[in-house]
Amino acid sequence: MDELLARAWKAMGPLQGWLAWVLHPTFNVGVTGIVRAEDGRVLLLRHRLWPEEAQWGFPGGFAKRNEQFSETVVREVREETGLTVTVGRLLEVRAGDRYRAEVYYEAALVGGLEGLALQESEILEARLFPLDGLPATMPPVHRHYANHGASPA
């Protein structure tokens, strides 16, 4: 039976990807940039669409089809703030809610807040925060990355 299944799979050729897609759940990938300025402060955004008790967090959004996740960080920061970043190392890939995977990258702010232009449909405010002055209304995982730059235990 295994041999028959293997032959059928190989015979499908380019349809293998389609069949795998049909048979398995489809995931969205949320990509977040832990953006730091040269002086160590972190760029946080007050997100309009997030719950009030956790509105402050790092920039990020969903990856587009065929987009490298590091490119998602650059694109999302640009769309949400008009700012430029360079992407650093991958910190973590983790399971998110239901059909979502979450990817976290380090990123460095280029040129400070010069040119800040908020995407007002999603972002209420953007500021650089020192690590000892992070807002209380911040998701715990974002607070951890701000302080440690590594995965929470």
ROSE-4610 file (N, C-alpha, C; in Angstrom, 1 decimal, always signed):
// ROSE-4610
residu = [M/M/M/D/D/D/E/E/E/L/L/L/L/L/L/A/A/A/R/R/R/A/A/A/W/W/W/K/K/K/A/A/A/M/M/M/G/G/G/P/P/P/L/L/L/Q/Q/Q/G/G/G/W/W/W/L/L/L/A/A/A/W/W/W/V/V/V/L/L/L/H/H/H/P/P/P/T/T/T/F/F/F/N/N/N/V/V/V/G/G/G/V/V/V/T/T/T/G/G/G/I/I/I/V/V/V/R/R/R/A/A/A/E/E/E/D/D/D/G/G/G/R/R/R/V/V/V/L/L/L/L/L/L/L/L/L/R/R/R/H/H/H/R/R/R/L/L/L/W/W/W/P/P/P/E/E/E/E/E/E/A/A/A/Q/Q/Q/W/W/W/G/G/G/F/F/F/P/P/P/G/G/G/G/G/G/F/F/F/A/A/A/K/K/K/R/R/R/N/N/N/E/E/E/Q/Q/Q/F/F/F/S/S/S/E/E/E/T/T/T/V/V/V/V/V/V/R/R/R/E/E/E/V/V/V/R/R/R/E/E/E/E/E/E/T/T/T/G/G/G/L/L/L/T/T/T/V/V/V/T/T/T/V/V/V/G/G/G/R/R/R/L/L/L/L/L/L/E/E/E/V/V/V/R/R/R/A/A/A/G/G/G/D/D/D/R/R/R/Y/Y/Y/R/R/R/A/A/A/E/E/E/V/V/V/Y/Y/Y/Y/Y/Y/E/E/E/A/A/A/A/A/A/L/L/L/V/V/V/G/G/G/G/G/G/L/L/L/E/E/E/G/G/G/L/L/L/A/A/A/L/L/L/Q/Q/Q/E/E/E/S/S/S/E/E/E/I/I/I/L/L/L/E/E/E/A/A/A/R/R/R/L/L/L/F/F/F/P/P/P/L/L/L/D/D/D/G/G/G/L/L/L/P/P/P/A/A/A/T/T/T/M/M/M/P/P/P/P/P/P/V/V/V/H/H/H/R/R/R/H/H/H/Y/Y/Y/A/A/A/N/N/N/H/H/H/G/G/G/A/A/A/S/S/S/P/P/P/A/A/A]
num = [1/1/1/2/2/2/3/3/3/4/4/4/5/5/5/6/6/6/7/7/7/8/8/8/9/9/9/10/10/10/11/11/11/12/12/12/13/13/13/14/14/14/15/15/15/16/16/16/17/17/17/18/18/18/19/19/19/20/20/20/21/21/21/22/22/22/23/23/23/24/24/24/25/25/25/26/26/26/27/27/27/28/28/28/29/29/29/30/30/30/31/31/31/32/32/32/33/33/33/34/34/34/35/35/35/36/36/36/37/37/37/38/38/38/39/39/39/40/40/40/41/41/41/42/42/42/43/43/43/44/44/44/45/45/45/46/46/46/47/47/47/48/48/48/49/49/49/50/50/50/51/51/51/52/52/52/53/53/53/54/54/54/55/55/55/56/56/56/57/57/57/58/58/58/59/59/59/60/60/60/61/61/61/62/62/62/63/63/63/64/64/64/65/65/65/66/66/66/67/67/67/68/68/68/69/69/69/70/70/70/71/71/71/72/72/72/73/73/73/74/74/74/75/75/75/76/76/76/77/77/77/78/78/78/79/79/79/80/80/80/81/81/81/82/82/82/83/83/83/84/84/84/85/85/85/86/86/86/87/87/87/88/88/88/89/89/89/90/90/90/91/91/91/92/92/92/93/93/93/94/94/94/95/95/95/96/96/96/97/97/97/98/98/98/99/99/99/100/100/100/101/101/101/102/102/102/103/103/103/104/104/104/105/105/105/106/106/106/107/107/107/108/108/108/109/109/109/110/110/110/111/111/111/112/112/112/113/113/113/114/114/114/115/115/115/116/116/116/117/117/117/118/118/118/119/119/119/120/120/120/121/121/121/122/122/122/123/123/123/124/124/124/125/125/125/126/126/126/127/127/127/128/128/128/129/129/129/130/130/130/131/131/131/132/132/132/133/133/133/134/134/134/135/135/135/136/136/136/137/137/137/138/138/138/139/139/139/140/140/140/141/141/141/142/142/142/143/143/143/144/144/144/145/145/145/146/146/146/147/147/147/148/148/148/149/149/149/150/150/150/151/151/151/152/152/152/153/153/153]
x = [+0.8/+0.0/+0.9/+1.9/+2.8/+3.4/+3.8/+4.4/+3.4/+2.2/+1.2/+0.9/+0.9/+0.7/+1.9/+3.1/+4.3/+4.3/+3.9/+3.8/+2.7/+1.6/+0.5/+1.0/+1.6/+2.2/+3.1/+4.1/+5.1/+4.4/+3.4/+2.7/+1.9/+1.6/+0.9/+1.7/+3.0/+3.9/+3.6/+3.3/+3.0/+1.8/+0.9/-0.3/-0.1/+1.1/+1.4/+1.1/+1.6/+1.5/+0.0/-0.8/-2.2/-2.9/-2.6/-3.2/-2.8/-1.5/-1.1/-1.8/-2.0/-2.8/-4.2/-4.9/-6.3/-6.4/-5.4/-5.5/-5.1/-4.3/-3.8/-4.3/-4.4/-4.8/-3.9/-4.5/-3.8/-3.5/-2.2/-1.9/-1.6/-1.9/-1.5/-0.2/+0.7/+2.0/+2.0/+2.0/+2.2/+3.7/+4.2/+5.6/+5.8/+6.6/+6.8/+8.3/+8.5/+9.9/+10.1/+11.1/+11.5/+12.5/+12.0/+12.8/+13.5/+14.8/+15.6/+16.3/+16.3/+17.1/+18.5/+19.4/+20.9/+21.1/+20.3/+20.5/+19.9/+19.3/+18.7/+17.2/+16.6/+15.2/+14.5/+13.3/+12.5/+11.3/+11.1/+9.9/+8.7/+7.7/+6.4/+5.3/+4.3/+3.2/+1.9/+1.1/-0.2/-1.2/-1.6/-2.4/-3.9/-4.5/-6.0/-6.8/-6.4/-7.3/-7.0/-6.0/-5.7/-6.5/-6.7/-7.5/-6.8/-7.7/-7.1/-6.1/-6.3/-5.3/-4.0/-3.9/-2.6/-2.4/-2.6/-2.5/-1.1/-0.1/+1.2/+2.0/+2.6/+3.4/+4.3/+5.1/+6.0/+5.2/+5.8/+5.2/+5.2/+4.2/+4.2/+2.9/+2.8/+1.6/+1.7/+0.8/+0.8/+1.7/+2.4/+3.2/+2.3/+2.8/+2.1/+2.6/+1.8/+2.2/+3.5/+4.5/+5.8/+6.7/+6.4/+7.2/+8.1/+9.4/+10.3/+9.9/+10.0/+9.5/+10.3/+11.6/+12.4/+11.9/+11.4/+10.8/+9.5/+8.8/+7.5/+7.8/+8.8/+9.2/+9.4/+10.2/+10.6/+9.3/+8.5/+7.2/+6.3/+6.0/+5.1/+5.5/+6.8/+7.3/+7.1/+7.4/+7.2/+5.7/+4.9/+3.4/+2.8/+3.2/+2.6/+3.2/+4.4/+5.1/+5.8/+6.1/+6.9/+8.4/+8.7/+10.2/+10.9/+12.2/+13.1/+13.8/+13.8/+14.6/+15.5/+16.5/+17.3/+17.0/+16.8/+16.4/+17.6/+17.5/+18.6/+18.2/+18.6/+18.4/+17.0/+16.7/+15.4/+15.5/+14.5/+14.4/+13.6/+12.5/+11.6/+10.5/+10.1/+8.9/+8.1/+6.8/+6.0/+4.6/+3.8/+2.4/+1.7/+0.7/-0.2/-1.6/-2.5/-3.9/-4.4/-5.1/-5.7/-4.8/-5.1/-4.3/-3.3/-2.5/-1.6/-0.2/+0.8/+2.2/+2.7/+3.6/+4.2/+5.7/+6.2/+7.7/+8.2/+9.3/+9.8/+11.3/+11.6/+12.9/+13.4/+14.7/+15.3/+15.4/+15.3/+15.4/+16.0/+16.7/+17.4/+16.7/+16.4/+15.8/+16.9/+16.6/+17.5/+17.0/+17.9/+17.5/+16.6/+16.3/+15.4/+14.0/+13.3/+11.9/+11.7/+12.7/+12.6/+11.7/+10.7/+9.8/+8.7/+8.4/+7.3/+6.0/+5.3/+4.0/+3.1/+2.2/+1.4/+0.3/+0.1/-1.0/-2.2/-3.0/-3.9/-5.1/-5.3/-6.4/-6.0/-4.7/-4.3/-3.5/-2.8/-1.8/-2.3/-2.3/-2.7/-1.5/-0.4/+0.7/+2.0/+3.2/+4.4/+5.4/+6.2/+7.2/+8.3/+9.5/+10.6/+10.6/+10.7/+10.6/+11.9/+12.4/+13.5/+13.0/+13.9/+13.5/+12.9/+13.3/+12.8/+11.5/+11.0/+9.8/+8.8/+8.7/+7.8/+6.3/+5.4/+4.0/+3.4/+2.5/+1.8/+1.0/+0.4/-0.5/+0.2/+1.0/+1.8/+1.7/+1.6/+1.5/+2.7/+2.6/+3.7/+4.9/+4.5/+5.6/+6.4/+5.7/+6.5/+7.3/+6.8/+7.6/+8.9/+8.7/+9.8/+10.9/+10.5/+11.4/+12.1/+11.4/+12.0/+13.1/+12.9/+13.9/+15.0/+14.7/+15.7/+16.1/+15.2/+15.6/+15.7/+15.1/+15.1/+13.7/+13.5/+12.3/+12.0/+10.7/+10.3/+10.4/+10.6/+10.7/+9.4]
y = [-1.2/+0.0/+1.3/+1.3/+2.4/+2.7/+1.7/+1.8/+2.4/+2.0/+2.6/+4.0/+4.4/+5.8/+6.7/+6.1/+6.9/+7.1/+6.1/+6.2/+7.3/+7.2/+8.2/+9.6/+9.8/+11.1/+11.6/+10.8/+11.2/+11.5/+10.8/+10.9/+12.3/+12.8/+14.1/+15.3/+15.1/+16.2/+17.6/+18.6/+19.9/+20.0/+19.1/+19.1/+18.8/+18.3/+18.0/+19.1/+20.3/+21.5/+21.9/+21.8/+22.0/+21.1/+19.8/+18.8/+19.0/+19.3/+19.6/+20.8/+21.8/+23.0/+22.6/+21.8/+21.4/+20.6/+19.7/+18.8/+19.3/+20.4/+21.0/+22.4/+22.8/+24.1/+25.2/+26.3/+27.4/+28.4/+28.9/+29.8/+31.2/+32.2/+33.5/+33.6/+34.5/+34.7/+36.2/+36.4/+37.8/+38.0/+39.1/+39.4/+40.7/+40.6/+41.7/+42.1/+43.5/+44.0/+44.6/+44.1/+44.7/+45.8/+47.0/+48.1/+48.9/+49.1/+49.8/+51.0/+52.1/+53.3/+53.1/+53.9/+53.8/+53.9/+54.7/+54.8/+53.7/+52.7/+51.6/+51.7/+52.9/+53.0/+52.2/+51.8/+50.9/+51.8/+51.5/+52.1/+51.3/+52.0/+51.4/+52.2/+51.5/+52.1/+51.9/+52.9/+52.7/+52.3/+51.0/+50.4/+50.7/+51.3/+51.6/+50.3/+49.2/+48.0/+47.0/+47.3/+46.4/+46.7/+45.8/+46.1/+47.2/+48.0/+49.2/+48.8/+47.6/+47.2/+46.8/+46.7/+46.3/+46.9/+48.3/+49.0/+49.3/+49.4/+49.8/+48.5/+48.5/+47.4/+47.7/+46.7/+46.9/+46.9/+47.5/+47.5/+46.0/+45.8/+44.5/+44.3/+43.2/+42.8/+41.5/+41.2/+39.9/+39.9/+38.8/+38.7/+38.5/+39.0/+38.8/+37.5/+37.0/+35.8/+36.0/+35.1/+35.2/+36.3/+36.8/+37.9/+37.2/+37.6/+37.1/+37.8/+37.1/+37.7/+38.9/+39.0/+40.2/+41.4/+41.1/+42.2/+42.7/+41.8/+42.2/+43.2/+43.0/+44.0/+45.4/+45.4/+46.7/+47.4/+46.6/+47.1/+47.6/+46.8/+47.2/+48.4/+48.5/+49.7/+50.9/+50.8/+51.9/+52.3/+51.3/+51.6/+52.2/+51.7/+52.2/+53.5/+53.8/+55.0/+55.9/+55.4/+56.1/+56.0/+55.3/+55.2/+54.0/+54.1/+53.1/+52.3/+50.9/+50.1/+49.1/+48.6/+47.5/+46.3/+45.2/+44.0/+43.2/+42.8/+42.0/+40.5/+39.9/+38.5/+38.1/+36.9/+36.3/+35.9/+36.3/+35.9/+34.7/+34.6/+33.4/+33.3/+32.0/+31.7/+30.9/+31.3/+30.6/+30.5/+29.6/+29.4/+30.6/+31.1/+32.2/+31.6/+32.5/+32.1/+31.3/+30.2/+29.4/+29.1/+29.7/+29.5/+30.6/+30.9/+32.0/+31.6/+31.9/+31.7/+33.2/+33.3/+34.6/+34.6/+35.6/+35.6/+37.0/+36.9/+38.1/+38.3/+39.5/+39.9/+41.1/+41.2/+42.5/+43.4/+44.7/+45.7/+47.0/+47.7/+48.9/+50.1/+51.1/+52.3/+53.1/+53.5/+54.3/+55.8/+56.7/+58.1/+58.6/+57.9/+58.4/+58.5/+59.5/+59.7/+60.7/+61.1/+62.0/+61.4/+62.1/+61.5/+60.7/+60.8/+60.0/+60.4/+59.5/+59.7/+58.5/+58.7/+57.6/+57.1/+55.8/+55.3/+55.4/+56.5/+56.8/+55.8/+55.0/+54.0/+52.9/+52.7/+51.6/+52.1/+53.2/+53.7/+55.0/+55.1/+56.3/+57.2/+56.6/+57.3/+56.4/+57.0/+56.3/+57.1/+56.4/+57.0/+56.1/+56.7/+55.9/+55.9/+54.7/+54.5/+53.9/+54.5/+53.8/+52.5/+51.6/+50.3/+50.4/+51.5/+51.6/+52.5/+52.8/+53.6/+53.1/+51.8/+51.1/+51.3/+51.5/+51.7/+50.5/+50.7/+49.5/+48.7/+49.4/+48.8/+48.2/+47.2/+46.5/+45.0/+44.3/+42.8/+42.2/+41.3/+40.7/+40.2/+39.6/+39.1/+40.3/+41.4/+42.5/+43.1/+43.2/+43.7/+42.8/+41.5/+40.6/+40.9/+41.0/+41.2/+42.6/+43.6/+44.9/+44.8/+44.1/+44.0/+43.0/+41.9/+40.8/+40.5/+40.8/+40.5/+39.0/+38.2/+36.7/+36.2/+34.9/+34.3/+34.2/+34.4/+34.2/+32.8/+32.5/+31.1/+30.4]
z = [+0.0/+0.0/+0.0/+0.8/+0.9/-0.5/-1.2/-2.5/-3.5/-3.4/-4.3/-4.0/-2.7/-2.3/-2.8/-2.7/-3.1/-4.6/-5.4/-6.8/-7.2/-6.6/-6.9/-6.6/-5.4/-5.1/-6.1/-6.5/-7.5/-8.8/-9.2/-10.5/-10.5/-9.4/-9.3/-9.8/-9.7/-10.2/-9.6/-10.4/-10.0/-9.1/-9.2/-8.4/-6.9/-6.6/-5.2/-4.2/-4.6/-3.8/-3.6/-4.7/-4.5/-3.6/-3.7/-2.9/-1.4/-1.2/+0.2/+0.8/+0.0/+0.4/+0.8/-0.1/+0.2/+1.4/+1.7/+2.8/+4.1/+4.1/+5.4/+5.6/+6.9/+7.2/+6.6/+6.2/+5.7/+6.8/+6.9/+8.0/+7.5/+8.3/+8.1/+8.9/+8.4/+9.1/+9.5/+10.8/+11.3/+11.6/+11.1/+11.3/+12.1/+13.1/+14.0/+14.0/+14.0/+14.0/+15.4/+16.1/+17.4/+17.0/+16.8/+16.3/+17.4/+17.2/+18.2/+17.5/+18.2/+17.8/+18.2/+17.7/+18.0/+19.5/+20.3/+21.7/+22.5/+21.9/+22.6/+22.9/+22.7/+22.8/+21.8/+22.1/+21.2/+20.6/+19.3/+18.6/+18.9/+19.5/+19.8/+19.2/+18.7/+18.1/+19.0/+19.0/+19.7/+18.6/+18.6/+17.5/+17.7/+16.7/+16.8/+16.9/+16.3/+16.2/+17.3/+18.2/+19.3/+20.5/+21.4/+22.7/+23.5/+24.1/+24.9/+25.9/+26.5/+27.6/+27.0/+25.7/+25.1/+23.8/+23.7/+22.5/+22.0/+22.9/+22.6/+22.2/+21.0/+20.6/+19.4/+19.1/+17.9/+16.6/+15.6/+14.2/+13.7/+12.9/+12.2/+11.5/+10.8/+10.1/+9.4/+8.5/+7.8/+6.6/+6.4/+5.3/+4.0/+2.9/+1.7/+1.0/+0.1/-0.6/-1.3/-1.2/-1.9/-1.3/-0.2/+0.4/+1.5/+1.5/+2.5/+3.8/+4.9/+6.2/+6.6/+6.3/+6.6/+5.8/+4.6/+3.7/+4.3/+5.0/+5.6/+6.7/+7.5/+8.5/+7.9/+6.9/+6.2/+5.7/+5.0/+4.4/+5.4/+6.5/+7.5/+8.3/+8.6/+9.3/+8.4/+7.1/+6.1/+6.0/+5.9/+5.7/+7.0/+8.2/+9.4/+9.9/+9.5/+10.1/+9.1/+7.9/+6.9/+7.2/+8.2/+8.7/+8.0/+8.0/+7.4/+8.5/+8.3/+9.2/+8.4/+9.0/+8.5/+9.4/+8.8/+9.5/+10.0/+11.2/+11.8/+11.9/+13.0/+13.1/+13.5/+13.0/+13.4/+14.8/+15.6/+17.0/+17.3/+16.7/+17.0/+15.9/+15.7/+15.0/+16.0/+16.2/+17.2/+16.7/+17.3/+17.0/+17.6/+16.8/+17.3/+17.5/+17.4/+17.6/+16.4/+16.6/+15.6/+14.4/+13.3/+12.0/+11.8/+12.7/+12.6/+13.2/+12.4/+12.9/+13.1/+14.1/+14.4/+14.3/+13.6/+13.3/+13.9/+14.7/+15.3/+14.8/+14.4/+13.9/+14.7/+14.9/+15.4/+14.2/+14.4/+13.4/+14.0/+13.1/+13.6/+12.8/+13.6/+13.0/+12.3/+11.1/+10.3/+10.2/+10.7/+10.6/+11.7/+12.7/+13.8/+13.3/+13.9/+13.6/+12.5/+11.8/+10.7/+9.6/+9.2/+8.2/+8.7/+10.0/+10.6/+10.0/+9.5/+8.8/+9.2/+10.1/+10.6/+9.6/+9.6/+8.8/+9.8/+9.7/+10.7/+10.8/+9.8/+9.9/+10.9/+11.1/+12.0/+13.2/+13.1/+14.1/+14.7/+16.0/+16.7/+17.1/+17.4/+17.9/+17.7/+17.6/+17.5/+18.4/+19.2/+20.0/+20.3/+20.6/+21.1/+22.6/+23.2/+24.6/+25.2/+26.3/+27.0/+27.6/+27.8/+28.4/+29.8/+30.5/+31.9/+31.9/+30.7/+30.6/+29.7/+29.5/+28.6/+29.1/+28.2/+28.6/+29.3/+30.2/+30.9/+29.9/+28.9/+28.0/+26.8/+27.1/+26.1/+26.2/+25.1/+25.2/+25.9/+26.8/+27.5/+26.6/+25.5/+24.6/+24.0/+23.7/+23.2/+24.3/+25.5/+26.6/+26.8/+26.7/+26.9/+25.8/+24.6/+23.5/+23.6/+24.1/+24.3/+25.3/+26.4/+27.4/+27.2/+26.5/+26.4/+25.0/+24.0/+22.7/+22.4/+23.2/+23.0/+23.5/+23.2/+23.4/+24.9/+25.3/+26.7/+27.1/+28.3/+28.8/+28.7]
